[in-house]
């Protein structure tokens, strides 16, 4: 397993909750707190955490994150259908 896969497993062991789906919007606060704590405990950099975040999301949150990643982080065209 590569560096990202190893780091993902470390974070997963430190998470106190399952994947975030977005079905309960207020649950994002607890999820982000758990994810942030797990990243801090495993000394995961912010850059790597951003790339690993998708592995801790379930649909429909995962699809929305893909759009965000493509539009804002890769400079893709806003308004284009990415889902």
PDB file with one MODEL, atoms N, CA, C and O in Angstrom:
MODEL        1
ATOM      1  N   UNK A   1       0.846  -1.172   0.000  1.00  0.00           N
ATOM      2  CA  UNK A   1       0.000   0.000   0.000  1.00  0.00           C
ATOM      3  C   UNK A   1       0.891   1.236   0.000  1.00  0.00           C
ATOM      4  O   UNK A   1       1.932   1.255   0.657  1.00  0.00           O
ATOM      5  N   UNK A   2       0.484   2.263  -0.734  1.00  0.00           N
ATOM      6  CA  UNK A   2       1.280   3.478  -0.830  1.00  0.00           C
ATOM      7  C   UNK A   2       1.096   4.393   0.361  1.00  0.00           C
ATOM      8  O   UNK A   2       0.327   4.101   1.277  1.00  0.00           O
ATOM      9  N   UNK A   3       1.815   5.508   0.333  1.00  0.00           N
ATOM     10  CA  UNK A   3       1.779   6.471   1.434  1.00  0.00           C
ATOM     11  C   UNK A   3       0.355   6.950   1.744  1.00  0.00           C
ATOM     12  O   UNK A   3      -0.045   7.019   2.906  1.00  0.00           O
ATOM     13  N   UNK A   4      -0.409   7.283   0.683  1.00  0.00           N
ATOM     14  CA  UNK A   4      -1.773   7.772   0.901  1.00  0.00           C
ATOM     15  C   UNK A   4      -2.647   6.674   1.496  1.00  0.00           C
ATOM     16  O   UNK A   4      -3.445   6.945   2.393  1.00  0.00           O
ATOM     17  N   UNK A   5      -2.515   5.452   1.018  1.00  0.00           N
ATOM     18  CA  UNK A   5      -3.307   4.338   1.545  1.00  0.00           C
ATOM     19  C   UNK A   5      -2.972   4.045   2.999  1.00  0.00           C
ATOM     20  O   UNK A   5      -3.859   3.767   3.806  1.00  0.00           O
ATOM     21  N   UNK A   6      -1.685   4.110   3.327  1.00  0.00           N
ATOM     22  CA  UNK A   6      -1.257   3.902   4.716  1.00  0.00           C
ATOM     23  C   UNK A   6      -1.822   4.991   5.617  1.00  0.00           C
ATOM     24  O   UNK A   6      -2.310   4.712   6.712  1.00  0.00           O
ATOM     25  N   UNK A   7      -1.753   6.227   5.150  1.00  0.00           N
ATOM     26  CA  UNK A   7      -2.248   7.348   5.944  1.00  0.00           C
ATOM     27  C   UNK A   7      -3.764   7.254   6.114  1.00  0.00           C
ATOM     28  O   UNK A   7      -4.293   7.562   7.182  1.00  0.00           O
ATOM     29  N   UNK A   8      -4.459   6.828   5.059  1.00  0.00           N
ATOM     30  CA  UNK A   8      -5.915   6.661   5.144  1.00  0.00           C
ATOM     31  C   UNK A   8      -6.274   5.654   6.237  1.00  0.00           C
ATOM     32  O   UNK A   8      -7.198   5.885   7.017  1.00  0.00           O
ATOM     33  N   UNK A   9      -5.553   4.549   6.291  1.00  0.00           N
ATOM     34  CA  UNK A   9      -5.826   3.528   7.308  1.00  0.00           C
ATOM     35  C   UNK A   9      -5.547   4.058   8.715  1.00  0.00           C
ATOM     36  O   UNK A   9      -6.289   3.756   9.649  1.00  0.00           O
ATOM     37  N   UNK A  10      -4.496   4.833   8.867  1.00  0.00           N
ATOM     38  CA  UNK A  10      -4.198   5.439  10.173  1.00  0.00           C
ATOM     39  C   UNK A  10      -5.327   6.361  10.621  1.00  0.00           C
ATOM     40  O   UNK A  10      -5.771   6.306  11.768  1.00  0.00           O
ATOM     41  N   UNK A  11      -5.779   7.197   9.713  1.00  0.00           N
ATOM     42  CA  UNK A  11      -6.862   8.123  10.042  1.00  0.00           C
ATOM     43  C   UNK A  11      -8.123   7.343  10.385  1.00  0.00           C
ATOM     44  O   UNK A  11      -8.803   7.656  11.362  1.00  0.00           O
ATOM     45  N   UNK A  12      -8.437   6.333   9.590  1.00  0.00           N
ATOM     46  CA  UNK A  12      -9.639   5.528   9.805  1.00  0.00           C
ATOM     47  C   UNK A  12      -9.645   4.921  11.215  1.00  0.00           C
ATOM     48  O   UNK A  12     -10.692   4.862  11.859  1.00  0.00           O
ATOM     49  N   UNK A  13      -8.493   4.476  11.686  1.00  0.00           N
ATOM     50  CA  UNK A  13      -8.405   3.890  13.036  1.00  0.00           C
ATOM     51  C   UNK A  13      -8.657   4.927  14.125  1.00  0.00           C
ATOM     52  O   UNK A  13      -9.092   4.581  15.224  1.00  0.00           O
ATOM     53  N   UNK A  14      -8.385   6.197  13.825  1.00  0.00           N
ATOM     54  CA  UNK A  14      -8.563   7.259  14.813  1.00  0.00           C
ATOM     55  C   UNK A  14      -9.937   7.939  14.727  1.00  0.00           C
ATOM     56  O   UNK A  14     -10.294   8.735  15.594  1.00  0.00           O
ATOM     57  N   UNK A  15     -10.695   7.623  13.688  1.00  0.00           N
ATOM     58  CA  UNK A  15     -12.017   8.235  13.532  1.00  0.00           C
ATOM     59  C   UNK A  15     -13.000   7.586  14.490  1.00  0.00           C
ATOM     60  O   UNK A  15     -12.982   6.372  14.689  1.00  0.00           O
ATOM     61  N   UNK A  16     -13.859   8.410  15.082  1.00  0.00           N
ATOM     62  CA  UNK A  16     -14.860   7.871  15.998  1.00  0.00           C
ATOM     63  C   UNK A  16     -16.235   7.785  15.345  1.00  0.00           C
ATOM     64  O   UNK A  16     -17.226   7.524  16.027  1.00  0.00           O
ATOM     65  N   UNK A  17     -16.306   7.998  14.044  1.00  0.00           N
ATOM     66  CA  UNK A  17     -17.586   7.899  13.351  1.00  0.00           C
ATOM     67  C   UNK A  17     -17.382   7.320  11.962  1.00  0.00           C
ATOM     68  O   UNK A  17     -16.257   7.207  11.476  1.00  0.00           O
ATOM     69  N   UNK A  18     -18.491   6.958  11.336  1.00  0.00           N
ATOM     70  CA  UNK A  18     -18.462   6.407   9.987  1.00  0.00           C
ATOM     71  C   UNK A  18     -18.345   7.519   8.956  1.00  0.00           C
ATOM     72  O   UNK A  18     -18.113   8.682   9.287  1.00  0.00           O
ATOM     73  N   UNK A  19     -18.512   7.132   7.701  1.00  0.00           N
ATOM     74  CA  UNK A  19     -18.452   8.105   6.616  1.00  0.00           C
ATOM     75  C   UNK A  19     -19.581   9.123   6.726  1.00  0.00           C
ATOM     76  O   UNK A  19     -20.644   8.835   7.275  1.00  0.00           O
ATOM     77  N   UNK A  20     -19.335  10.307   6.200  1.00  0.00           N
ATOM     78  CA  UNK A  20     -20.338  11.362   6.169  1.00  0.00           C
ATOM     79  C   UNK A  20     -21.046  11.324   4.824  1.00  0.00           C
ATOM     80  O   UNK A  20     -20.398  11.327   3.778  1.00  0.00           O
ATOM     81  N   UNK A  21     -22.379  11.289   4.847  1.00  0.00           N
ATOM     82  CA  UNK A  21     -23.148  11.222   3.604  1.00  0.00           C
ATOM     83  C   UNK A  21     -23.792  12.543   3.223  1.00  0.00           C
ATOM     84  O   UNK A  21     -24.091  12.773   2.051  1.00  0.00           O
ATOM     85  N   UNK A  22     -24.006  13.405   4.191  1.00  0.00           N
ATOM     86  CA  UNK A  22     -24.676  14.666   3.919  1.00  0.00           C
ATOM     87  C   UNK A  22     -26.171  14.600   4.137  1.00  0.00           C
ATOM     88  O   UNK A  22     -26.852  15.620   4.038  1.00  0.00           O
ATOM     89  N   UNK A  23     -26.698  13.423   4.430  1.00  0.00           N
ATOM     90  CA  UNK A  23     -28.145  13.287   4.632  1.00  0.00           C
ATOM     91  C   UNK A  23     -28.606  14.037   5.876  1.00  0.00           C
ATOM     92  O   UNK A  23     -29.739  14.514   5.921  1.00  0.00           O
ATOM     93  N   UNK A  24     -27.759  14.146   6.869  1.00  0.00           N
ATOM     94  CA  UNK A  24     -28.024  14.972   8.051  1.00  0.00           C
ATOM     95  C   UNK A  24     -26.998  16.110   8.017  1.00  0.00           C
ATOM     96  O   UNK A  24     -25.876  15.947   8.496  1.00  0.00           O
ATOM     97  N   UNK A  25     -27.380  17.258   7.454  1.00  0.00           N
ATOM     98  CA  UNK A  25     -26.419  18.345   7.265  1.00  0.00           C
ATOM     99  C   UNK A  25     -25.693  18.788   8.541  1.00  0.00           C
ATOM    100  O   UNK A  25     -24.524  19.170   8.476  1.00  0.00           O
ATOM    101  N   UNK A  26     -26.351  18.742   9.678  1.00  0.00           N
ATOM    102  CA  UNK A  26     -25.691  19.171  10.912  1.00  0.00           C
ATOM    103  C   UNK A  26     -24.607  18.193  11.355  1.00  0.00           C
ATOM    104  O   UNK A  26     -23.722  18.555  12.130  1.00  0.00           O
ATOM    105  N   UNK A  27     -24.674  16.967  10.871  1.00  0.00           N
ATOM    106  CA  UNK A  27     -23.666  15.962  11.232  1.00  0.00           C
ATOM    107  C   UNK A  27     -22.291  16.319  10.675  1.00  0.00           C
ATOM    108  O   UNK A  27     -21.281  15.762  11.106  1.00  0.00           O
ATOM    109  N   UNK A  28     -22.251  17.251   9.714  1.00  0.00           N
ATOM    110  CA  UNK A  28     -20.957  17.642   9.139  1.00  0.00           C
ATOM    111  C   UNK A  28     -20.048  18.248  10.201  1.00  0.00           C
ATOM    112  O   UNK A  28     -18.829  18.088  10.140  1.00  0.00           O
ATOM    113  N   UNK A  29     -20.629  18.937  11.164  1.00  0.00           N
ATOM    114  CA  UNK A  29     -19.809  19.555  12.207  1.00  0.00           C
ATOM    115  C   UNK A  29     -19.068  18.503  13.025  1.00  0.00           C
ATOM    116  O   UNK A  29     -17.867  18.635  13.262  1.00  0.00           O
ATOM    117  N   UNK A  30     -19.770  17.468  13.454  1.00  0.00           N
ATOM    118  CA  UNK A  30     -19.138  16.394  14.223  1.00  0.00           C
ATOM    119  C   UNK A  30     -18.154  15.615  13.353  1.00  0.00           C
ATOM    120  O   UNK A  30     -17.070  15.247  13.808  1.00  0.00           O
ATOM    121  N   UNK A  31     -18.538  15.366  12.097  1.00  0.00           N
ATOM    122  CA  UNK A  31     -17.653  14.641  11.188  1.00  0.00           C
ATOM    123  C   UNK A  31     -16.340  15.388  10.996  1.00  0.00           C
ATOM    124  O   UNK A  31     -15.268  14.792  11.097  1.00  0.00           O
ATOM    125  N   UNK A  32     -16.414  16.690  10.720  1.00  0.00           N
ATOM    126  CA  UNK A  32     -15.200  17.470  10.497  1.00  0.00           C
ATOM    127  C   UNK A  32     -14.340  17.553  11.755  1.00  0.00           C
ATOM    128  O   UNK A  32     -13.112  17.552  11.671  1.00  0.00           O
ATOM    129  N   UNK A  33     -14.974  17.623  12.906  1.00  0.00           N
ATOM    130  CA  UNK A  33     -14.227  17.618  14.164  1.00  0.00           C
ATOM    131  C   UNK A  33     -13.478  16.295  14.320  1.00  0.00           C
ATOM    132  O   UNK A  33     -12.302  16.281  14.681  1.00  0.00           O
ATOM    133  N   UNK A  34     -14.172  15.177  14.045  1.00  0.00           N
ATOM    134  CA  UNK A  34     -13.537  13.859  14.135  1.00  0.00           C
ATOM    135  C   UNK A  34     -12.410  13.704  13.116  1.00  0.00           C
ATOM    136  O   UNK A  34     -11.333  13.203  13.438  1.00  0.00           O
ATOM    137  N   UNK A  35     -12.673  14.143  11.880  1.00  0.00           N
ATOM    138  CA  UNK A  35     -11.672  14.022  10.823  1.00  0.00           C
ATOM    139  C   UNK A  35     -10.449  14.868  11.143  1.00  0.00           C
ATOM    140  O   UNK A  35      -9.314  14.415  10.988  1.00  0.00           O
ATOM    141  N   UNK A  36     -10.682  16.089  11.587  1.00  0.00           N
ATOM    142  CA  UNK A  36      -9.581  16.984  11.943  1.00  0.00           C
ATOM    143  C   UNK A  36      -8.745  16.414  13.086  1.00  0.00           C
ATOM    144  O   UNK A  36      -7.515  16.439  13.034  1.00  0.00           O
ATOM    145  N   UNK A  37      -9.409  15.904  14.110  1.00  0.00           N
ATOM    146  CA  UNK A  37      -8.692  15.303  15.247  1.00  0.00           C
ATOM    147  C   UNK A  37      -7.870  14.100  14.804  1.00  0.00           C
ATOM    148  O   UNK A  37      -6.719  13.938  15.211  1.00  0.00           O
ATOM    149  N   UNK A  38      -8.475  13.253  13.962  1.00  0.00           N
ATOM    150  CA  UNK A  38      -7.766  12.067  13.474  1.00  0.00           C
ATOM    151  C   UNK A  38      -6.543  12.470  12.653  1.00  0.00           C
ATOM    152  O   UNK A  38      -5.485  11.852  12.771  1.00  0.00           O
ATOM    153  N   UNK A  39      -6.683  13.500  11.825  1.00  0.00           N
ATOM    154  CA  UNK A  39      -5.546  13.977  11.016  1.00  0.00           C
ATOM    155  C   UNK A  39      -4.451  14.550  11.910  1.00  0.00           C
ATOM    156  O   UNK A  39      -3.266  14.326  11.665  1.00  0.00           O
ATOM    157  N   UNK A  40      -4.841  15.281  12.934  1.00  0.00           N
ATOM    158  CA  UNK A  40      -3.851  15.837  13.863  1.00  0.00           C
ATOM    159  C   UNK A  40      -3.127  14.727  14.620  1.00  0.00           C
ATOM    160  O   UNK A  40      -1.906  14.773  14.773  1.00  0.00           O
ATOM    161  N   UNK A  41      -3.870  13.738  15.091  1.00  0.00           N
ATOM    162  CA  UNK A  41      -3.273  12.637  15.844  1.00  0.00           C
ATOM    163  C   UNK A  41      -2.313  11.807  14.996  1.00  0.00           C
ATOM    164  O   UNK A  41      -1.337  11.263  15.511  1.00  0.00           O
ATOM    165  N   UNK A  42      -2.591  11.711  13.695  1.00  0.00           N
ATOM    166  CA  UNK A  42      -1.740  10.919  12.808  1.00  0.00           C
ATOM    167  C   UNK A  42      -0.717  11.778  12.063  1.00  0.00           C
ATOM    168  O   UNK A  42       0.006  11.293  11.193  1.00  0.00           O
ATOM    169  N   UNK A  43      -0.674  13.060  12.421  1.00  0.00           N
ATOM    170  CA  UNK A  43       0.269  14.004  11.806  1.00  0.00           C
ATOM    171  C   UNK A  43       0.132  14.054  10.280  1.00  0.00           C
ATOM    172  O   UNK A  43       1.123  14.085   9.550  1.00  0.00           O
ATOM    173  N   UNK A  44      -1.115  14.062   9.825  1.00  0.00           N
ATOM    174  CA  UNK A  44      -1.412  14.158   8.398  1.00  0.00           C
ATOM    175  C   UNK A  44      -1.413  15.629   8.004  1.00  0.00           C
ATOM    176  O   UNK A  44      -2.070  16.447   8.647  1.00  0.00           O
ATOM    177  N   UNK A  45      -0.686  15.963   6.959  1.00  0.00           N
ATOM    178  CA  UNK A  45      -0.631  17.358   6.517  1.00  0.00           C
ATOM    179  C   UNK A  45      -2.001  17.789   5.984  1.00  0.00           C
ATOM    180  O   UNK A  45      -2.817  16.950   5.603  1.00  0.00           O
ATOM    181  N   UNK A  46      -2.243  19.091   5.961  1.00  0.00           N
ATOM    182  CA  UNK A  46      -3.513  19.604   5.458  1.00  0.00           C
ATOM    183  C   UNK A  46      -3.703  19.250   3.991  1.00  0.00           C
ATOM    184  O   UNK A  46      -4.812  18.929   3.564  1.00  0.00           O
ATOM    185  N   UNK A  47      -2.631  19.306   3.226  1.00  0.00           N
ATOM    186  CA  UNK A  47      -2.721  18.970   1.809  1.00  0.00           C
ATOM    187  C   UNK A  47      -3.113  17.521   1.587  1.00  0.00           C
ATOM    188  O   UNK A  47      -3.966  17.222   0.752  1.00  0.00           O
ATOM    189  N   UNK A  48      -2.485  16.619   2.339  1.00  0.00           N
ATOM    190  CA  UNK A  48      -2.829  15.210   2.196  1.00  0.00           C
ATOM    191  C   UNK A  48      -4.241  14.945   2.714  1.00  0.00           C
ATOM    192  O   UNK A  48      -4.972  14.137   2.142  1.00  0.00           O
ATOM    193  N   UNK A  49      -4.622  15.624   3.793  1.00  0.00           N
ATOM    194  CA  UNK A  49      -5.966  15.436   4.362  1.00  0.00           C
ATOM    195  C   UNK A  49      -7.032  15.803   3.337  1.00  0.00           C
ATOM    196  O   UNK A  49      -8.047  15.117   3.227  1.00  0.00           O
ATOM    197  N   UNK A  50      -6.811  16.872   2.591  1.00  0.00           N
ATOM    198  CA  UNK A  50      -7.771  17.281   1.576  1.00  0.00           C
ATOM    199  C   UNK A  50      -7.941  16.197   0.520  1.00  0.00           C
ATOM    200  O   UNK A  50      -9.058  15.941   0.071  1.00  0.00           O
ATOM    201  N   UNK A  51      -6.850  15.561   0.120  1.00  0.00           N
ATOM    202  CA  UNK A  51      -6.932  14.500  -0.881  1.00  0.00           C
ATOM    203  C   UNK A  51      -7.524  13.212  -0.306  1.00  0.00           C
ATOM    204  O   UNK A  51      -8.140  12.438  -1.039  1.00  0.00           O
ATOM    205  N   UNK A  52      -7.348  12.977   0.976  1.00  0.00           N
ATOM    206  CA  UNK A  52      -7.889  11.777   1.604  1.00  0.00           C
ATOM    207  C   UNK A  52      -9.350  11.914   2.004  1.00  0.00           C
ATOM    208  O   UNK A  52     -10.027  10.908   2.218  1.00  0.00           O
ATOM    209  N   UNK A  53      -9.841  13.129   2.107  1.00  0.00           N
ATOM    210  CA  UNK A  53     -11.199  13.369   2.570  1.00  0.00           C
ATOM    211  C   UNK A  53     -12.236  12.571   1.786  1.00  0.00           C
ATOM    212  O   UNK A  53     -13.197  12.073   2.373  1.00  0.00           O
ATOM    213  N   UNK A  54     -12.062  12.441   0.482  1.00  0.00           N
ATOM    214  CA  UNK A  54     -13.042  11.735  -0.353  1.00  0.00           C
ATOM    215  C   UNK A  54     -13.258  10.297   0.098  1.00  0.00           C
ATOM    216  O   UNK A  54     -14.330   9.740  -0.136  1.00  0.00           O
ATOM    217  N   UNK A  55     -12.276   9.687   0.733  1.00  0.00           N
ATOM    218  CA  UNK A  55     -12.395   8.307   1.189  1.00  0.00           C
ATOM    219  C   UNK A  55     -13.270   8.176   2.425  1.00  0.00           C
ATOM    220  O   UNK A  55     -13.616   7.066   2.831  1.00  0.00           O
ATOM    221  N   UNK A  56     -13.627   9.299   3.022  1.00  0.00           N
ATOM    222  CA  UNK A  56     -14.436   9.305   4.243  1.00  0.00           C
ATOM    223  C   UNK A  56     -15.826   9.878   3.990  1.00  0.00           C
ATOM    224  O   UNK A  56     -16.562  10.184   4.927  1.00  0.00           O
ATOM    225  N   UNK A  57     -16.176  10.020   2.716  1.00  0.00           N
ATOM    226  CA  UNK A  57     -17.481  10.539   2.335  1.00  0.00           C
ATOM    227  C   UNK A  57     -18.289   9.462   1.623  1.00  0.00           C
ATOM    228  O   UNK A  57     -17.737   8.639   0.894  1.00  0.00           O
ATOM    229  N   UNK A  58     -19.587   9.476   1.839  1.00  0.00           N
ATOM    230  CA  UNK A  58     -20.516   8.582   1.138  1.00  0.00           C
ATOM    231  C   UNK A  58     -21.439   9.463   0.291  1.00  0.00           C
ATOM    232  O   UNK A  58     -21.510  10.674   0.500  1.00  0.00           O
ATOM    233  N   UNK A  59     -22.128   8.868  -0.640  1.00  0.00           N
ATOM    234  CA  UNK A  59     -23.056   9.622  -1.490  1.00  0.00           C
ATOM    235  C   UNK A  59     -24.174  10.199  -0.636  1.00  0.00           C
ATOM    236  O   UNK A  59     -24.604   9.537   0.308  1.00  0.00           O
ATOM    237  N   UNK A  60     -24.655  11.376  -0.915  1.00  0.00           N
ATOM    238  CA  UNK A  60     -24.349  12.292  -2.009  1.00  0.00           C
ATOM    239  C   UNK A  60     -23.189  13.252  -1.711  1.00  0.00           C
ATOM    240  O   UNK A  60     -22.759  13.983  -2.604  1.00  0.00           O
ATOM    241  N   UNK A  61     -22.682  13.263  -0.490  1.00  0.00           N
ATOM    242  CA  UNK A  61     -21.588  14.171  -0.143  1.00  0.00           C
ATOM    243  C   UNK A  61     -20.356  13.917  -1.004  1.00  0.00           C
ATOM    244  O   UNK A  61     -19.648  14.859  -1.360  1.00  0.00           O
ATOM    245  N   UNK A  62     -20.094  12.670  -1.340  1.00  0.00           N
ATOM    246  CA  UNK A  62     -18.917  12.338  -2.149  1.00  0.00           C
ATOM    247  C   UNK A  62     -19.002  12.979  -3.533  1.00  0.00           C
ATOM    248  O   UNK A  62     -18.009  13.512  -4.030  1.00  0.00           O
ATOM    249  N   UNK A  63     -20.179  12.932  -4.156  1.00  0.00           N
ATOM    250  CA  UNK A  63     -20.346  13.520  -5.491  1.00  0.00           C
ATOM    251  C   UNK A  63     -20.165  15.040  -5.439  1.00  0.00           C
ATOM    252  O   UNK A  63     -19.556  15.623  -6.336  1.00  0.00           O
ATOM    253  N   UNK A  64     -20.685  15.673  -4.404  1.00  0.00           N
ATOM    254  CA  UNK A  64     -20.528  17.123  -4.265  1.00  0.00           C
ATOM    255  C   UNK A  64     -19.070  17.500  -4.035  1.00  0.00           C
ATOM    256  O   UNK A  64     -18.610  18.528  -4.532  1.00  0.00           O
ATOM    257  N   UNK A  65     -18.343  16.683  -3.291  1.00  0.00           N
ATOM    258  CA  UNK A  65     -16.929  16.948  -3.066  1.00  0.00           C
ATOM    259  C   UNK A  65     -16.148  16.829  -4.376  1.00  0.00           C
ATOM    260  O   UNK A  65     -15.221  17.602  -4.616  1.00  0.00           O
ATOM    261  N   UNK A  66     -16.520  15.864  -5.225  1.00  0.00           N
ATOM    262  CA  UNK A  66     -15.848  15.716  -6.526  1.00  0.00           C
ATOM    263  C   UNK A  66     -16.008  16.981  -7.355  1.00  0.00           C
ATOM    264  O   UNK A  66     -15.053  17.446  -7.979  1.00  0.00           O
ATOM    265  N   UNK A  67     -17.228  17.543  -7.362  1.00  0.00           N
ATOM    266  CA  UNK A  67     -17.476  18.775  -8.118  1.00  0.00           C
ATOM    267  C   UNK A  67     -16.636  19.907  -7.541  1.00  0.00           C
ATOM    268  O   UNK A  67     -15.979  20.635  -8.285  1.00  0.00           O
ATOM    269  N   UNK A  68     -16.652  20.060  -6.223  1.00  0.00           N
ATOM    270  CA  UNK A  68     -15.855  21.097  -5.563  1.00  0.00           C
ATOM    271  C   UNK A  68     -14.386  20.942  -5.937  1.00  0.00           C
ATOM    272  O   UNK A  68     -13.723  21.920  -6.282  1.00  0.00           O
ATOM    273  N   UNK A  69     -13.883  19.727  -5.868  1.00  0.00           N
ATOM    274  CA  UNK A  69     -12.472  19.467  -6.156  1.00  0.00           C
ATOM    275  C   UNK A  69     -12.135  19.846  -7.594  1.00  0.00           C
ATOM    276  O   UNK A  69     -11.107  20.473  -7.847  1.00  0.00           O
ATOM    277  N   UNK A  70     -12.994  19.469  -8.529  1.00  0.00           N
ATOM    278  CA  UNK A  70     -12.724  19.760  -9.937  1.00  0.00           C
ATOM    279  C   UNK A  70     -12.807  21.250 -10.252  1.00  0.00           C
ATOM    280  O   UNK A  70     -11.971  21.782 -10.982  1.00  0.00           O
ATOM    281  N   UNK A  71     -13.806  21.916  -9.706  1.00  0.00           N
ATOM    282  CA  UNK A  71     -14.016  23.320 -10.037  1.00  0.00           C
ATOM    283  C   UNK A  71     -13.045  24.240  -9.317  1.00  0.00           C
ATOM    284  O   UNK A  71     -12.433  25.110  -9.936  1.00  0.00           O
ATOM    285  N   UNK A  72     -12.902  24.051  -8.017  1.00  0.00           N
ATOM    286  CA  UNK A  72     -12.134  25.019  -7.235  1.00  0.00           C
ATOM    287  C   UNK A  72     -10.664  24.667  -7.071  1.00  0.00           C
ATOM    288  O   UNK A  72      -9.829  25.562  -6.938  1.00  0.00           O
ATOM    289  N   UNK A  73     -10.338  23.403  -7.078  1.00  0.00           N
ATOM    290  CA  UNK A  73      -8.945  23.032  -6.871  1.00  0.00           C
ATOM    291  C   UNK A  73      -8.207  22.762  -8.175  1.00  0.00           C
ATOM    292  O   UNK A  73      -6.991  22.942  -8.244  1.00  0.00           O
ATOM    293  N   UNK A  74      -8.911  22.342  -9.188  1.00  0.00           N
ATOM    294  CA  UNK A  74      -8.259  22.057 -10.467  1.00  0.00           C
ATOM    295  C   UNK A  74      -8.544  23.115 -11.520  1.00  0.00           C
ATOM    296  O   UNK A  74      -7.989  23.055 -12.617  1.00  0.00           O
ATOM    297  N   UNK A  75      -9.396  24.078 -11.207  1.00  0.00           N
ATOM    298  CA  UNK A  75      -9.670  25.157 -12.142  1.00  0.00           C
ATOM    299  C   UNK A  75     -10.560  24.771 -13.299  1.00  0.00           C
ATOM    300  O   UNK A  75     -10.473  25.384 -14.363  1.00  0.00           O
ATOM    301  N   UNK A  76     -11.414  23.773 -13.130  1.00  0.00           N
ATOM    302  CA  UNK A  76     -12.332  23.383 -14.204  1.00  0.00           C
ATOM    303  C   UNK A  76     -13.400  24.464 -14.367  1.00  0.00           C
ATOM    304  O   UNK A  76     -13.531  25.356 -13.529  1.00  0.00           O
ATOM    305  N   UNK A  77     -14.146  24.370 -15.441  1.00  0.00           N
ATOM    306  CA  UNK A  77     -15.148  25.382 -15.745  1.00  0.00           C
ATOM    307  C   UNK A  77     -16.368  25.249 -14.841  1.00  0.00           C
ATOM    308  O   UNK A  77     -17.003  24.195 -14.816  1.00  0.00           O
ATOM    309  N   UNK A  78     -16.704  26.308 -14.096  1.00  0.00           N
ATOM    310  CA  UNK A  78     -17.949  26.292 -13.328  1.00  0.00           C
ATOM    311  C   UNK A  78     -19.131  26.249 -14.287  1.00  0.00           C
ATOM    312  O   UNK A  78     -19.061  26.803 -15.385  1.00  0.00           O
ATOM    313  N   UNK A  79     -20.193  25.609 -13.889  1.00  0.00           N
ATOM    314  CA  UNK A  79     -21.374  25.513 -14.722  1.00  0.00           C
ATOM    315  C   UNK A  79     -21.394  24.284 -15.601  1.00  0.00           C
ATOM    316  O   UNK A  79     -22.450  23.919 -16.116  1.00  0.00           O
ATOM    317  N   UNK A  80     -20.292  23.653 -15.783  1.00  0.00           N
ATOM    318  CA  UNK A  80     -20.233  22.417 -16.570  1.00  0.00           C
ATOM    319  C   UNK A  80     -20.705  21.270 -15.690  1.00  0.00           C
ATOM    320  O   UNK A  80     -20.434  21.261 -14.489  1.00  0.00           O
ATOM    321  N   UNK A  81     -21.403  20.307 -16.266  1.00  0.00           N
ATOM    322  CA  UNK A  81     -21.941  19.181 -15.500  1.00  0.00           C
ATOM    323  C   UNK A  81     -20.822  18.193 -15.204  1.00  0.00           C
ATOM    324  O   UNK A  81     -20.280  17.570 -16.117  1.00  0.00           O
ATOM    325  N   UNK A  82     -20.474  18.049 -13.919  1.00  0.00           N
ATOM    326  CA  UNK A  82     -19.379  17.165 -13.516  1.00  0.00           C
ATOM    327  C   UNK A  82     -19.855  15.899 -12.815  1.00  0.00           C
ATOM    328  O   UNK A  82     -19.054  15.008 -12.534  1.00  0.00           O
ATOM    329  N   UNK A  83     -21.139  15.813 -12.533  1.00  0.00           N
ATOM    330  CA  UNK A  83     -21.630  14.635 -11.792  1.00  0.00           C
ATOM    331  C   UNK A  83     -22.034  13.558 -12.761  1.00  0.00           C
ATOM    332  O   UNK A  83     -22.474  12.487 -12.345  1.00  0.00           O
TER     333      UNK A  83
ENDMDL
END
